[in-house]
Structure formats: structure tokens, C-alpha cells
């Protein structure tokens, strides 16, 4: 993301001034925009007043390579399911082809792990060794996907990212968090700090996995900002494009454990097909009872033009992929 040092300093000053003046509500932080209208938006059990900008009123430098818009962006060629949030960004010219409920705070489920991976790559090298603490054995959330790590197991960040992003192992996410920050709580604070640097003002993370918590939420637009930045990392781009992954990790006594991971993206598995002319590059899924069925992906059309597409809160797996596929048809239309 392009950002001169001058404007980084200005943005930081604006944020610090807001916080020092008692503006603790993230809806009052003014990044990456510079001209605002106040809009009441329904969120998870609450109503917040959000301040947002029209497309052309952005901090110069900070948001030059981002899609910035306000409100919903309709398209006569597509109608989404009631209740979900959806967003389709043409990354070639930073415009929204479609947006519905993009600024509503919602539970992101395991799409959270994109942020976990992004932060980990900022603070650790791919060959950094991660050694598990007893915390990886204490996840007791019903239905949580686990690799079955034990205290003392160790592996590299590169291995961890493949295991975390493909099969979405929640104990691996905890191991990553503790390797970076020492504990999950401090890592969540770091996630929020890094998210705010990206302009995410409707987000609050409390864990690295996306397991249910009423205080763990984000918006479709904020996830676009996070994903848009994360895919600039070559390692993360490589990981999200994998179908399957197998590796060997080690226990504390040095013995080897053969482990594997498979991409949960149903397009990759072959259970659903993208529209003709659309190539699914990669992304991340997420599903919990409260979050519904969620998916963020990078795709390319026949002209190799990149798009970021996101659906949050679909009621079923079939509904998620049908809705996503219908929305992706707009990619070919936009290039004609």
C-alpha cells in the first residue's frame, strides 16, 4: 500500500488526537478518509454512528490505491440473499462493483486467520520456530477444528501458515499468536493495532482464530482492507493458492509427526464451480453458528484483471457459493 512517511505521521497524529480527546469509539476514527457524513448503522445488537467519506475525499497518499465508497452500491445484474453482507471490488481501478451491508459489524469466523497470518508475517520470518505451550490443548469450543497439537510440539511459521489458513486449525492459530506476542490477549491487541493502521475502524479482534466471542467483530469493508494488504505478501499468496499440504512437525522429544491440511474453499475442492471466465486464485473461508457461512477470495477474469469478493453471513454453504458465483459474473461484465 502506498503511503509516504509524511502522511503516515499525519494519520498517526489524527488517531492519537482522537484517542486523547476521549474518542474511544472506533467509529469516530477518521482513517483513511477526510470528509464525513454521519450515518447510523445497525450492528451486532447495537447501533453506532459511523463517519464515512465519499469516494473522492481521501487522505492523499494513504488511500490512493484503495477502493473508498460510502453506503450500498447496487447493481441491476445481481441481487443477494437477505441478511448477508457482500462486497465486490475491482482491484484494477479500485472501484466497488457491488456492496451491501459492507459497513455493518459482523462476526468474521475463521476469516480472522487472514489477519493472524498477516501480523505473524510482519513480526516473524518464515523459518521462525514456533514451540507450543499448554494453551494449544485447552480449546474446548464445540465444533472447533483442531490439529491436535500438544505442549512442546514445534514447527516453523511457514508450516503453521499452511496448516492455519488451509484447514483452519484453531490450535495452530493459538500457537502462532503466542509465538509473536507471548499470549493470545497481547496478540489480539497487536491485531487491532495493525488493523487500525490499515484503516479498519469497525473492527475488534479478541482472538487469533475467529472462534465465537461477542466482542470479536469486523466489517466486510475492513476485511477487504486486510485481505488487500495481506495478498501483497508472497508467502501468504502462495499459501492461499494451495489445495493440499503435508509436512512433518516435531514433538518435544524430537519424534516426528506427519500432518496434513486441505483447503476448505469449496471452489478448490470441486463442490462448486466459478462462472465461465473466472479463475479463483485463493482466499479464506469461515463458518460458525453466529457468523454464518463466510468467504473472501481473490479472483481474476479472462483479462487477468484482479477482483476481491466477499460474502459474510450466508445461511448455508450452498447459499454462500451460489451467491458468490452470481456476484462474480459482474467481473466479466465490468471488463467489457
Secondary structure, DSSP 4 states (H G I P E B T S, - for coil): ----HHHHHHHHHHHHHHHHTT--SGGG---SBSS-EEEEEE-SSSEEEEEE--TT-B-TTTSTTS----S-B-BTTB-PPTT-EEEEEETTTTEEEEEESTTS-B--GGGHHHHHHHHHHHHS-TT-EEE--GGGG----TT-------TT-EEEHHHHHHHHHHS--HHHHHHHHHHHHSSHHHHHHHHHHHHHHTT--S-B-SSSS----TT-BB-HHHHHHHHHHHTTSHHHHHHHT-SEEEEEEE-TTS-EEEEEEE---HHHHTSS-PPTT-EEEEEEEEEETTTEEEEEEEEE-TT--EEEEEEEEESSHHHHHHHHHHHHHHHHHHH-
